[in-house]
Structures are given as structure tokens and as C-alpha cells.
Amino acid sequence: MTETAPLCPECSSEHHYERDSFLVCSMCGHEWLPVSEAPSGDEAGSEGDPVIRDSVGNELTDGDTVTVIKDLKVKGSSTSIKVGTKVRNIRLVNGVGDHDIDCKVDGFGPMQLKSSVVKKV
């Protein structure tokens, strides 16, 4: 019985544990689905990356322009990003938590946004 343990996709560590249906790396804390439960082809992109969708279900790609659908408080600033703010030339990333859009917002600078608070233009 020579079954190899799956390696963490983030840090390549072999030390992990199961939590619900996910595997969790005990070294870096990254969570992933085991290969047998990975999403099917329609749920994953061509490289196996998950498809990122906006708040209404449109598929997002690098370089898209999106609109913010609700006021967003910005940590460390007294102002907020208002509804309707256009964000151009987004980049999809595996960000901190569920922040999956890397962009520059006019008047605020570079930041990461959640796809659930934007709508594709």
C-alpha cells in the first residue's frame, strides 16, 4: 500500500489534515479539495483555476472593466468607494481571503476587491 499523500498547492508541504470535505495544510493554512472531489471541467478554467464570477454571475477575465455595486469602506481612509465607481483593467488573483480582483481604484490606489461586490460592464 504505497499511496502518496497529496502535496499542498501553495507550499508543497505533505503535512495536512481533513476538515469537512477540504484538505488543510498545517504549515501555511491553505485549503483545497482533494483531487477526487475537484470541480468538473465546466467549473474550472483551462489551467484548472476556478472560474471567477461577478455578483450577477458573469464570468470575469483579466483586463475587464467592472463597476462597484455597493459603498465600500476603505481601511485607513475617512472616505469610501462609492456605488457606480468604474474600475478598469482588473487582474484576477488568488488574494487574501476571498479577495480575488487586483486593481487600481481612482483616488484610492492599488487594492484587492471581492468579486461579489462588482458587476461587469
MDAnalysis code that builds the backbone (N, CA, C; Angstrom):
import MDAnalysis as mda
import numpy as np

u = mda.Universe.empty(363, n_residues=121, atom_resindex=np.repeat(np.arange(121), 3), trajectory=True)
u.add_TopologyAttr("name", ["N", "CA", "C"] * 121)
u.add_TopologyAttr("resid", np.arange(1, 122))
u.add_TopologyAttr("resname", ["MET", "THR", "GLU", "THR", "ALA", "PRO", "LEU", "CYS", "PRO", "GLU", "CYS", "SER", "SER", "GLU", "HIS", "HIS", "TYR", "GLU", "ARG", "ASP", "SER", "PHE", "LEU", "VAL", "CYS", "SER", "MET", "CYS", "GLY", "HIS", "GLU", "TRP", "LEU", "PRO", "VAL", "SER", "GLU", "ALA", "PRO", "SER", "GLY", "ASP", "GLU", "ALA", "GLY", "SER", "GLU", "GLY", "ASP", "PRO", "VAL", "ILE", "ARG", "ASP", "SER", "VAL", "GLY", "ASN", "GLU", "LEU", "THR", "ASP", "GLY", "ASP", "THR", "VAL", "THR", "VAL", "ILE", "LYS", "ASP", "LEU", "LYS", "VAL", "LYS", "GLY", "SER", "SER", "THR", "SER", "ILE", "LYS", "VAL", "GLY", "THR", "LYS", "VAL", "ARG", "ASN", "ILE", "ARG", "LEU", "VAL", "ASN", "GLY", "VAL", "GLY", "ASP", "HIS", "ASP", "ILE", "ASP", "CYS", "LYS", "VAL", "ASP", "GLY", "PHE", "GLY", "PRO", "MET", "GLN", "LEU", "LYS", "SER", "SER", "VAL", "VAL", "LYS", "LYS", "VAL"])
u.atoms.positions = np.array([
    [0.838, -1.174, 0.000],
    [0.000, 0.000, 0.000],
    [0.886, 1.242, 0.000],
    [1.259, 1.692, -1.163],
    [2.153, 2.845, -1.300],
    [1.381, 4.031, -1.861],
    [0.432, 4.528, -1.103],
    [-0.346, 5.675, -1.531],
    [0.408, 6.953, -1.140],
    [0.591, 7.870, -2.092],
    [1.306, 9.102, -1.792],
    [0.319, 10.153, -1.304],
    [0.713, 10.872, -0.284],
    [-0.135, 11.930, 0.258],
    [-0.100, 13.124, -0.688],
    [-1.251, 13.798, -0.900],
    [-1.256, 14.975, -1.768],
    [-0.450, 16.106, -1.146],
    [0.243, 16.852, -1.985],
    [1.040, 17.983, -1.515],
    [0.204, 19.250, -1.562],
    [0.494, 20.174, -0.686],
    [-0.193, 21.466, -0.660],
    [0.121, 22.227, -1.949],
    [-0.890, 22.744, -2.646],
    [-0.643, 23.509, -3.871],
    [0.104, 24.825, -3.633],
    [0.053, 25.350, -2.416],
    [0.698, 26.627, -2.106],
    [2.162, 26.456, -1.720],
    [2.441, 25.564, -0.741],
    [3.805, 25.469, -0.204],
    [4.455, 24.103, -0.427],
    [3.742, 23.188, -1.076],
    [4.235, 21.834, -1.391],
    [4.551, 21.001, -0.152],
    [3.926, 21.319, 0.959],
    [4.118, 20.535, 2.180],
    [3.245, 19.287, 2.116],
    [3.715, 18.200, 2.720],
    [2.930, 16.969, 2.742],
    [2.116, 16.835, 4.032],
    [2.223, 17.808, 4.928],
    [1.535, 17.765, 6.207],
    [0.199, 18.493, 6.095],
    [-0.881, 17.733, 6.192],
    [-2.208, 18.315, 6.095],
    [-3.199, 17.496, 6.906],
    [-4.384, 18.049, 7.073],
    [-5.460, 17.338, 7.766],
    [-6.772, 17.620, 7.040],
    [-7.796, 16.815, 7.317],
    [-9.089, 16.978, 6.673],
    [-10.005, 17.811, 7.557],
    [-10.748, 18.729, 6.925],
    [-11.784, 19.498, 7.607],
    [-12.960, 19.578, 6.656],
    [-14.091, 18.995, 7.057],
    [-15.259, 18.838, 6.190],
    [-14.820, 18.092, 4.937],
    [-15.008, 18.684, 3.759],
    [-14.600, 17.998, 2.528],
    [-13.276, 18.542, 1.996],
    [-12.638, 19.442, 2.740],
    [-11.386, 20.055, 2.303],
    [-10.183, 19.420, 2.978],
    [-9.024, 19.577, 2.344],
    [-7.747, 19.286, 2.971],
    [-7.147, 20.624, 3.380],
    [-6.553, 20.696, 4.558],
    [-5.980, 21.940, 5.066],
    [-4.511, 21.700, 5.368],
    [-3.640, 22.540, 4.823],
    [-2.204, 22.438, 5.061],
    [-1.905, 22.925, 6.476],
    [-1.203, 22.113, 7.248],
    [-0.881, 22.513, 8.619],
    [0.295, 23.484, 8.668],
    [0.988, 23.664, 7.556],
    [2.129, 24.583, 7.514],
    [1.703, 26.004, 7.152],
    [0.885, 26.151, 6.069],
    [0.528, 27.500, 5.609],
    [-0.951, 27.823, 5.771],
    [-1.797, 26.807, 6.072],
    [-3.213, 27.048, 6.288],
    [-4.058, 27.057, 5.027],
    [-3.467, 26.769, 3.869],
    [-4.205, 26.759, 2.597],
    [-5.206, 25.603, 2.582],
    [-6.428, 25.852, 2.066],
    [-7.460, 24.824, 1.947],
    [-7.664, 24.480, 0.485],
    [-7.852, 23.185, 0.178],
    [-8.129, 22.765, -1.192],
    [-8.942, 21.483, -1.175],
    [-9.601, 21.225, -2.302],
    [-10.367, 19.997, -2.457],
    [-9.445, 18.873, -2.871],
    [-9.660, 17.665, -2.366],
    [-8.867, 16.534, -2.852],
    [-9.116, 16.329, -4.348],
    [-8.181, 15.710, -5.037],
    [-8.270, 15.530, -6.489],
    [-9.551, 14.811, -6.877],
    [-10.001, 13.826, -6.105],
    [-11.205, 13.075, -6.450],
    [-12.455, 13.936, -6.379],
    [-12.427, 15.051, -5.610],
    [-13.584, 15.924, -5.472],
    [-13.386, 17.264, -6.156],
    [-12.355, 17.396, -6.984],
    [-12.097, 18.663, -7.665],
    [-13.246, 18.979, -8.605],
    [-13.514, 20.275, -8.882],
    [-14.616, 20.656, -9.746],
    [-14.450, 20.102, -11.153],
    [-15.573, 19.878, -11.807],
    [-15.541, 19.357, -13.171],
    [-15.089, 20.432, -14.145],
    [-14.948, 20.090, -15.412],
    [-14.418, 20.993, -16.430],
    [-15.207, 22.270, -16.592],
    [-16.551, 22.245, -16.407],
    [-17.330, 23.458, -16.572],
    [-17.179, 24.410, -15.394],
    [-16.700, 23.943, -14.255],
    [-16.481, 24.791, -13.093],
    [-15.052, 25.300, -13.010],
    [-14.153, 24.795, -13.837],
    [-12.752, 25.187, -13.766],
    [-12.304, 25.757, -15.109],
    [-11.318, 26.655, -15.070],
    [-10.766, 27.237, -16.289],
    [-9.837, 26.260, -16.975],
    [-9.189, 26.710, -18.045],
    [-8.341, 25.828, -18.842],
    [-7.121, 25.349, -18.062],
    [-6.614, 26.132, -17.109],
    [-5.455, 25.713, -16.318],
    [-5.862, 25.059, -15.017],
    [-7.145, 24.836, -14.802],
    [-7.596, 24.246, -13.555],
    [-7.912, 25.297, -12.507],
    [-7.784, 26.577, -12.832],
    [-8.138, 27.638, -11.913],
    [-9.657, 27.763, -11.871],
    [-10.220, 28.110, -10.711],
    [-11.667, 28.263, -10.640],
    [-12.126, 29.465, -11.469],
    [-13.324, 29.374, -12.002],
    [-13.904, 30.471, -12.761],
    [-14.385, 31.514, -11.765],
    [-13.990, 32.760, -11.959],
    [-14.392, 33.838, -11.055],
    [-15.537, 34.592, -11.713],
    [-16.626, 34.746, -10.973],
    [-17.828, 35.402, -11.487],
    [-18.145, 36.634, -10.651],
    [-18.787, 37.620, -11.293],
    [-19.178, 38.830, -10.579],
    [-20.463, 38.585, -9.798],
    [-21.047, 39.636, -9.244],
    [-22.209, 39.495, -8.366],
    [-23.454, 38.982, -9.084],
    [-23.539, 39.140, -10.401],
    [-24.712, 38.670, -11.143],
    [-24.428, 37.409, -11.950],
    [-23.218, 36.860, -11.831],
    [-22.906, 35.593, -12.469],
    [-22.135, 35.666, -13.765],
    [-21.735, 36.860, -14.203],
    [-20.929, 36.981, -15.423],
    [-19.502, 36.548, -15.138],
    [-18.896, 35.822, -16.073],
    [-17.523, 35.364, -15.907],
    [-16.572, 36.542, -16.102],
    [-15.629, 36.692, -15.174],
    [-14.646, 37.776, -15.254],
    [-13.340, 37.258, -15.841],
    [-12.654, 38.121, -16.595],
    [-11.341, 37.790, -17.137],
    [-10.401, 38.971, -16.892],
    [-9.102, 38.721, -17.035],
    [-8.119, 39.793, -16.880],
    [-8.397, 40.889, -17.904],
    [-8.298, 42.151, -17.464],
    [-8.472, 43.284, -18.358],
    [-9.898, 43.802, -18.439],
    [-10.843, 43.156, -17.787],
    [-12.241, 43.611, -17.807],
    [-12.392, 44.925, -17.058],
    [-13.504, 45.609, -17.334],
    [-13.900, 46.796, -16.590],
    [-15.119, 46.421, -15.778],
    [-15.098, 46.760, -14.493],
    [-16.207, 46.431, -13.601],
    [-16.685, 47.685, -12.883],
    [-17.901, 47.607, -12.338],
    [-18.488, 48.688, -11.567],
    [-18.761, 48.197, -10.160],
    [-18.468, 49.020, -9.166],
    [-18.720, 48.679, -7.765],
    [-20.218, 48.802, -7.516],
    [-20.833, 47.789, -6.870],
    [-22.286, 47.783, -6.686],
    [-22.740, 48.220, -5.296],
    [-21.810, 48.460, -4.370],
    [-22.180, 48.968, -3.050],
    [-21.031, 49.784, -2.482],
    [-21.352, 50.696, -1.570],
    [-20.314, 51.508, -0.929],
    [-19.350, 50.609, -0.172],
    [-18.049, 50.860, -0.339],
    [-17.024, 50.056, 0.319],
    [-16.185, 50.945, 1.223],
    [-16.154, 50.629, 2.494],
    [-15.293, 51.361, 3.425],
    [-13.860, 50.946, 3.159],
    [-12.958, 51.913, 3.160],
    [-11.542, 51.645, 2.928],
    [-10.807, 51.818, 4.242],
    [-10.135, 50.770, 4.652],
    [-9.398, 50.792, 5.919],
    [-8.310, 51.858, 5.855],
    [-8.251, 52.706, 6.863],
    [-7.229, 53.738, 6.933],
    [-7.602, 55.023, 6.207],
    [-8.828, 55.104, 5.688],
    [-9.268, 56.293, 4.980],
    [-10.621, 56.731, 5.527],
    [-10.855, 58.035, 5.518],
    [-12.137, 58.537, 6.012],
    [-13.213, 58.505, 4.934],
    [-12.806, 58.295, 3.683],
    [-13.773, 58.228, 2.587],
    [-13.987, 56.775, 2.171],
    [-15.006, 56.554, 1.367],
    [-15.290, 55.196, 0.906],
    [-15.418, 55.186, -0.616],
    [-15.319, 54.005, -1.185],
    [-15.521, 53.836, -2.629],
    [-17.026, 53.801, -2.842],
    [-17.534, 54.705, -3.666],
    [-18.971, 54.872, -3.856],
    [-19.534, 53.897, -4.880],
    [-20.845, 53.669, -4.783],
    [-21.561, 52.842, -5.757],
    [-21.388, 53.452, -7.146],
    [-21.147, 52.625, -8.145],
    [-21.016, 53.093, -9.516],
    [-19.603, 53.433, -9.941],
    [-18.638, 53.333, -9.028],
    [-17.247, 53.611, -9.378],
    [-16.755, 52.567, -10.373],
    [-16.236, 53.030, -11.519],
    [-15.705, 52.105, -12.524],
    [-14.259, 51.779, -12.214],
    [-13.946, 50.508, -12.325],
    [-12.586, 50.036, -12.121],
    [-12.159, 49.374, -13.411],
    [-11.136, 49.912, -14.051],
    [-10.685, 49.413, -15.349],
    [-9.479, 48.492, -15.203],
    [-9.343, 47.611, -16.179],
    [-8.168, 46.748, -16.308],
    [-7.896, 45.936, -15.042],
    [-8.882, 45.132, -14.637],
    [-8.709, 44.301, -13.441],
    [-7.801, 43.120, -13.738],
    [-7.256, 42.552, -12.683],
    [-6.425, 41.352, -12.807],
    [-6.929, 40.345, -11.777],
    [-7.199, 39.125, -12.212],
    [-7.706, 38.093, -11.322],
    [-6.546, 37.413, -10.619],
    [-6.633, 37.327, -9.301],
    [-5.553, 36.758, -8.489],
    [-6.143, 35.862, -7.414],
    [-5.293, 35.106, -6.769],
    [-5.652, 34.338, -5.587],
    [-5.236, 35.190, -4.402],
    [-6.085, 36.112, -4.001],
    [-5.714, 37.084, -2.991],
    [-5.933, 36.596, -1.572],
    [-5.850, 37.528, -0.649],
    [-6.025, 37.239, 0.758],
    [-7.507, 36.973, 1.018],
    [-7.820, 35.863, 1.664],
    [-9.216, 35.526, 1.932],
    [-9.958, 35.280, 0.635],
    [-11.087, 35.958, 0.461],
    [-11.848, 35.792, -0.767],
    [-11.719, 37.009, -1.684],
    [-10.687, 37.801, -1.506],
    [-10.402, 38.916, -2.400],
    [-9.711, 38.345, -3.634],
    [-10.379, 38.417, -4.781],
    [-9.837, 37.769, -5.972],
    [-9.637, 38.709, -7.152],
    [-9.766, 40.018, -6.948],
    [-9.528, 41.004, -8.003],
    [-8.450, 41.966, -7.530],
    [-7.409, 42.122, -8.334],
    [-6.341, 43.083, -8.059],
    [-6.544, 44.235, -9.023],
    [-6.577, 45.476, -8.533],
    [-6.886, 46.608, -9.413],
    [-6.360, 47.908, -8.803],
    [-6.508, 48.988, -9.577],
    [-6.234, 50.332, -9.091],
    [-7.542, 51.098, -9.162],
    [-7.956, 51.660, -8.034],
    [-9.180, 52.447, -7.972],
    [-8.774, 53.914, -7.960],
    [-9.346, 54.692, -8.883],
    [-9.017, 56.113, -8.963],
    [-9.300, 56.804, -7.632],
    [-8.325, 57.541, -7.138],
    [-8.451, 58.256, -5.881],
    [-8.058, 57.439, -4.662],
    [-7.863, 56.126, -4.824],
    [-7.512, 55.273, -3.691],
    [-6.217, 54.504, -3.916],
    [-5.878, 54.196, -5.163],
    [-4.662, 53.467, -5.465],
    [-4.899, 51.977, -5.608],
    [-3.813, 51.193, -5.564],
    [-3.932, 49.742, -5.755],
    [-4.587, 49.058, -4.555],
    [-5.457, 48.110, -4.841],
    [-6.114, 47.341, -3.783],
    [-6.710, 46.061, -4.349],
    [-7.180, 45.209, -3.472],
    [-7.850, 43.978, -3.867],
    [-9.319, 44.081, -3.498],
    [-10.180, 43.581, -4.406],
    [-11.622, 43.597, -4.190],
    [-12.178, 42.194, -4.261],
    [-13.356, 42.009, -3.709],
    [-14.078, 40.749, -3.820],
    [-14.924, 40.791, -5.077],
    [-15.027, 39.686, -5.774],
    [-15.839, 39.644, -6.985],
    [-17.318, 39.779, -6.669],
    [-17.717, 39.561, -5.423],
    [-19.113, 39.648, -5.052],
    [-19.615, 41.095, -4.910],
    [-18.716, 42.079, -4.974],
    [-19.141, 43.481, -4.841],
    [-18.964, 44.254, -6.137],
    [-18.733, 43.555, -7.254],
    [-18.577, 44.227, -8.540],
    [-19.492, 43.598, -9.579],
    [-19.759, 44.382, -10.637],
    [-20.564, 43.912, -11.757],
    [-19.823, 44.267, -13.039],
    [-19.735, 43.319, -13.963],
    [-19.038, 43.532, -15.236],
    [-19.796, 44.558, -16.070],
    [-19.053, 45.454, -16.718],
    [-19.670, 46.497, -17.549],
    [-19.875, 45.962, -18.948],
])
